[in-house]
Amino acid sequence: MAVQTLQDLLNAGVEGRTVLVRSDLNVPLDGDKITDPGRIIASAPTLQALAEAGAKVIVTAHLGRPDGKPDPKFSLAPVAVKLAEVLGRNVQLAGDVVGQDALARSEGLTDGDVLLLENIRFDARETSKDEAERTKLAEALVELVGDDGAFVSDGFGVVHRAQASVFDVAKLLPHYAGTLVAAEVEVLGKLTQDAERPYAVVLGGSKVSDKLAVIEALAPKVDTLVIGGGMFYTFLAAQGVSVGNSLCEESMIETCKGLLDRYADVIHIPQDVVIADSFSADAESKTVSVLEIPDGWMGLDIGPQSVRRFAAILTSAKTVFWNGPMGVFEFEKFSAGTKGVAEAIIEATGKGAFSVVGGGDSAAAVRQLDLPDDGFSHISTGGGASLEYLEGKELPGISVLEG
């Protein structure tokens, strides 16, 4: 990656300078309780390095989709508390994005201080399609850091978006890739340029349409493509099999038929499934062949026979990319498929394979199912960004750093 890195900035000296950092702190909340602090923990090294080197650090981040206006339920207040705990230092939270409180607090910063601005998406200009509007917000962010400021892009989960705090601000300040962004691009580069074989990809999640581009990009390049989760039932329907009340994208059936025809030797789908009579944690459930899903029932997990079959493939792989759970892992009764596949990837990693968990629900599953983070070579913080990178798309938040 031909960009300046955090180390380049630190080498140039940051003591007394104000550095704006775009982090990805979009963590899941239950009320005001953070259920998975993974992204906060992953963002800490860049912030810590800057603060310890004497920079005045201003952090911008988003949480959820507040629709361009302040909404208390999307406040970064719980994030500020957790970030302070992780960093072991005080983290101020501005009461606004680029308003009077943000300006006053930024002017009062001393070397090593950390200021978190309120949710950047409280300002509609952040996600505006109008470049002039986004530029105005970017200019207001630059005003907070002053003439000798710098910008560090460290929110990999948003680099696939041309947003004010990701893309436009990088045009206005000396810009650098943070530790997290640099590491993510290096890891994904390994998957696209020099992956050791056998190379296996595991895709799950609910919709084929969400993963179609990555299936089409990877199927010609990998040895095995394992498909599970809700998206699998559209592939099953494409074979003329009844899927009961399972998720099925009717508009994608012909596409799936074409993929199965073209990549018959690469695509592997489950042979048995765990079905339920309703979508609930305590639904009645049973394991059946994929050919025997009754009317009125829905598939919520892959079955044990499929787990064993997929595990045999995965444990012999040298490179594994996993994005998307195999079932509704949030319900314990339907979590065994995701856990079994994840454990097979961990086993492969232990035997020397290079394994990447592609963020999003897969990363959440690793933590919810009490699997060890270090059982995988890398856990991405950006599901959508990871997929778009592997699809070969240009990521605006990366390309702007190269300019």
Beta strands, then each sheet from edge to edge (+ up, - down):
strand 1: 18-22
strand 2: 29-30
strand 3: 33-34
strand 4: 56-60
strand 5: 91-93
strand 6: 114-116
strand 7: 150-153
strand 8: 175-177
strand 9: 199-203
strand 10: 224-227
strand 11: 267-268
strand 12: 272-276
strand 13: 285-289
strand 14: 298-302
strand 15: 319-323
strand 16: 354-357
strand 17: 378-379
sheet 1: 5+ 6+ 4+ 1+ 7+ 8+
sheet 2: 2+ 3-
sheet 3: 11+ 10+ 9+ 15+ 16+ 17+
sheet 4: 13+ 12- 14+
end
